[in-house]
Amino acid sequence: MLVRTWFLVSLLAVGVRATPILADDELNNSLAAIKAITREGKGNDDASPAWKTVVSKGVAALLPTLEAIDARNPTAANWLRTAIDAIVEGETAAGRKLPTDRLEAFAINAKYAPLARRLAYEILVNQDATARDRLLPGFLNDKSAELRRDAIVYQLEVLEKSARPSIKADLERLFAASRDQDQVELLAKKLNENGGKANIPVHFGFVTSVALIGPFDAPASQGFATRYPPEEAKAPTGMFKGKGDVEVRWTPFTSSDQAGQFDLNALLGKHKEAVAYALAVVVAPNETPAEIRVTSATSIKIFLNGQELFGRDEYHHGEQFDVHVAKGTLKKGENVIVLKVCQNNQKDEWAQKWRFQMRVCDETGGPLQLQQMAQIAESVKPVELGHVPENKDGKEIKK
């Protein structure tokens, strides 16, 4: 009898364990199907039933779905995000509490995707009113741009309520932590009003000294795919056949624009179906992981020390700050960055912009201790990355 009882208990235990294991497999397979979606829509047919399966699991699927979010696949991330919203909505409607302790542990763990951590934080705050005051101070230097932004907003609220005789040091700390363009400009203004001095170009690491060459002929908007001699450049030397068989050569320019803009229409002439190149030399004290971020409305390619890191063949899609991001590693010493900037043949007034802004920063968008080689008088000298020469009209200066 004891043996039979032990046998039945064992079977029951196996049965109890079997259901979660099967459910986990089903959940994992469903998450994998969603993660396999591509930007072009491949995998959508499998993702739809998988999404329903994930949502049907309820709270048991919440953390695994958050963990599945990967910023490298924004299409899949959007599917997973809507699944999370549906799970939270369903659990809330049923009056069931969410696992706040696990959500908090997830939100503060930097190994997870920034978007996922921000979602976990938002869900947590809706469940626990004390979480905002408890967590935000710790996000001031976080890798997540959104959590960092929230932390800065929170600290500004605290400062506005304080009665301190001086908030200069606090504003300096917040300015150093800020990454978003609007917050940087706001904090710079507040810092200047409180006796401080904010250097926006240095903070962002704008490349303000380059050598330009062009235009090169790019009929039928084929410039992006066509390789021109400057793509192999290791230094701003040489003369080449440009648009209309006109000989073009590298010419140094320094931008005194506070946003590090280079207007190619003004510097090289207004051209359509054309390509231009900018070459910059950035000096790193040691081998340094870095991001090269470019703001431009036209097709571009980014090269670092002869290697193509990034390319996007889109024209006049707007000029969102940091819209193009190339990831690479700077070697110790001088590094050659070559930027290819294309222009197509659109005649619309809004399609005439041919310009760029380029910066070198860390993975959060923050400053690195770098220099750039700049043409000063008759010689080339190292200056701080982001250095802007004094020039009252704020326009580019041809050296």
Secondary structure, DSSP 8 states (H G I E B T S, - for coil): -HHHHHHHHHHHHHHHHHHHHHHHHHHHHHHHHHHT--TT-TTHHHHHHHHHHHHHTGGGGHHHHHHH--TT-HHHHHHHHHHHHHHHHHHHHTT----HHHHHHHHT-TTS-HHHHHHHHHHHHHH-TTHHHHHGGGGTT-S-HHHHHHHHHHHHHHHHH---S--HHHHHHHHHH--SHHHHHHHHHHHHHTT----HHHHHTB--EEEEEEEEE-GGG-TTTS--GGGG-SSS--EEE-GGG-EEE-EEEE---TT-EEEHHHHH---SSEEEEEEEEEEESS-EEEEEEEE-SS-EEEEETTEEEEEE---S----TT-EEEEEEE-SEEEEEEEEEEE----SGGG---EEEEEEE-TTS---S-EEEEEETTEEEEEETT-----TT-S-EE-
